[in-house]
Amino acid sequence: MHKVFGVKEKAEYTDREGAYLIPVRGDKVGVVRTPKGYFFVGGGIESGEPHIRCIERECAEEAGYKVLVKAEVCSAETYCFHNEIGFFHPIQTYYTGEMLSKVSVPTEKDHEFLWVKYSDVKGKMYWEMQNWALENFFGK
């Protein structure tokens, strides 16, 4: 399943492909809280990097965890204007998986990994497309 958000203007966009993990423990989902808000663990894909390797790298950087990536859930993209980038087109793919063990101190100091009840984070993700993916994942 794939969904497009936003309206594409007549402008040159910066595309950024990313891969993200939606880890779940009971009624809680693992998310990263930053000064901007809540995000899934994951991020932008580096040149030639496979999705799974991106998620493994980003989870170590943002949360200090070793992870197991399982299956693709869905994907989404949005067209928007970003204050620092300009016209921005993030394309995100979401996966199920597990946070296995804490193996290091996160290197991204403004990122805090949290287990949050789905009901407490529903509709509160920074990106509208991540809210959609979370609802799609939980079937609500």
C-alpha positions, 0 to 999 in steps of 0.5 A: 500500500502506498499513499501520496500526501501534499500537492506537487507545485511547479518547482524543483524538489529535493527527493529523499528516500528513507526507510523506517522501523515500526517496532511494537511491544504489546500496546506500545510502539517505539518512536523517537522524540526530537525537539520537532516531535515524534518520528519513527526510528530510521531515516534517509538512505545513503547512496547505494544503501539497502533499506535494511542496512539504513534502518540498522544504521539509523537505529544504532545512531538514534536509539543505540539498538541492534534491530531485526527488520522483518516485513515491509508494511507500506510506503508514502511520500509527500510534497511540501516546503521545508524551511531549510531544504526548500521544496522537499519530497521525502519518500518513506518505506515502513517495516515491521521489526524488533528492537533487540538489544541496547548496544551503544549510546545513541550518537544523535543527542537530540533524539530520545527513543521511547516506548509509547502507547499507540493511543498516546502517539496516534495522530501526533507523529511529525509527518502526516504520512507517518501518522497514516502509516501508524494507523495503517499498521494498527488497522485503525 
